[in-house]
Amino acid sequence: MKLKATKNFSWAHRGVEIEHFEAGQVIETDDADLIRVAKAEGWAKPAGKDDGGAPEDKSNGNAPENK
């Protein structure tokens, strides 16, 4: 998964390998704990289309379906 850091933060991979991330940096990782905690704490968000990731879902769910 690709994340985009929203603020500077550090993460200890496996509890021992510390990595620092800068605000605006795109992070490509499969580390489920990093993804879960960074999103929950507001440190990062899913990378959008402009960041090299999947486009963010900006729909509000009320738009009619096109057929």
C-alpha positions as a Markdown table, in Angstrom:
| # | Residue | x | y | z |
|---|---|---|---|---|
| 1 | Met | 0.0 | 0.0 | 0.0 |
| 2 | Lys | 1.1 | 3.5 | -0.7 |
| 3 | Leu | 0.7 | 6.1 | 2.1 |
| 4 | Lys | 1.4 | 9.9 | 2.0 |
| 5 | Ala | 2.8 | 11.2 | 5.3 |
| 6 | Thr | 0.8 | 14.2 | 6.6 |
| 7 | Lys | 3.4 | 15.1 | 9.2 |
| 8 | Asn | 6.9 | 14.1 | 10.2 |
| 9 | Phe | 7.0 | 10.9 | 12.2 |
| 10 | Ser | 9.3 | 8.0 | 13.1 |
| 11 | Trp | 8.4 | 4.3 | 13.0 |
| 12 | Ala | 10.2 | 1.3 | 14.5 |
| 13 | His | 9.9 | -1.6 | 12.1 |
| 14 | Arg | 9.7 | -4.9 | 14.1 |
| 15 | Gly | 10.3 | -2.7 | 17.2 |
| 16 | Val | 14.0 | -2.2 | 16.4 |
| 17 | Glu | 14.6 | -0.7 | 13.0 |
| 18 | Ile | 13.7 | 3.0 | 13.2 |
| 19 | Glu | 12.8 | 4.9 | 10.0 |
| 20 | His | 11.9 | 8.6 | 9.9 |
| 21 | Phe | 9.3 | 9.9 | 7.4 |
| 22 | Glu | 8.9 | 13.5 | 6.3 |
| 23 | Ala | 5.5 | 15.3 | 5.7 |
| 24 | Gly | 4.6 | 14.8 | 2.0 |
| 25 | Gln | 6.7 | 11.7 | 1.6 |
| 26 | Val | 5.1 | 8.8 | -0.2 |
| 27 | Ile | 5.6 | 5.5 | 1.7 |
| 28 | Glu | 5.3 | 2.2 | 0.0 |
| 29 | Thr | 4.8 | -0.5 | 2.6 |
| 30 | Asp | 3.2 | -3.9 | 3.3 |
| 31 | Asp | 3.7 | -3.4 | 7.1 |
| 32 | Ala | 0.1 | -3.8 | 8.4 |
| 33 | Asp | 0.9 | -2.2 | 11.7 |
| 34 | Leu | 2.5 | 0.8 | 10.2 |
| 35 | Ile | -0.5 | 1.3 | 7.9 |
| 36 | Arg | -3.0 | 0.9 | 10.7 |
| 37 | Val | -1.3 | 3.1 | 13.2 |
| 38 | Ala | -0.2 | 5.8 | 10.8 |
| 39 | Lys | -3.8 | 6.2 | 9.5 |
| 40 | Ala | -5.4 | 6.0 | 13.0 |
| 41 | Glu | -3.0 | 8.6 | 14.4 |
| 42 | Gly | -3.3 | 10.9 | 11.4 |
| 43 | Trp | 0.4 | 10.6 | 10.5 |
| 44 | Ala | -0.4 | 9.4 | 7.0 |
| 45 | Lys | -3.3 | 8.9 | 4.6 |
| 46 | Pro | -3.7 | 6.7 | 1.5 |
| 47 | Ala | -1.7 | 8.1 | -1.4 |
| 48 | Gly | -4.0 | 9.6 | -4.0 |
| 49 | Lys | -3.7 | 9.5 | -7.8 |
| 50 | Asp | -1.3 | 12.4 | -7.9 |
| 51 | Asp | 1.0 | 10.7 | -5.4 |
| 52 | Gly | 1.4 | 7.6 | -7.5 |
| 53 | Gly | -1.2 | 5.6 | -5.6 |
| 54 | Ala | -4.8 | 4.6 | -6.2 |
| 55 | Pro | -7.2 | 7.5 | -6.5 |
| 56 | Glu | -8.9 | 8.4 | -3.2 |
| 57 | Asp | -12.7 | 7.8 | -3.0 |
| 58 | Lys | -14.2 | 11.3 | -2.8 |
| 59 | Ser | -17.8 | 10.2 | -3.4 |
| 60 | Asn | -20.3 | 11.0 | -0.7 |
| 61 | Gly | -22.5 | 8.0 | -1.6 |
| 62 | Asn | -25.4 | 10.2 | -2.6 |
| 63 | Ala | -24.6 | 10.6 | -6.3 |
| 64 | Pro | -26.9 | 8.8 | -8.7 |
| 65 | Glu | -25.5 | 5.8 | -10.5 |
| 66 | Asn | -24.7 | 6.3 | -14.2 |
| 67 | Lys | -26.2 | 3.6 | -16.5 |
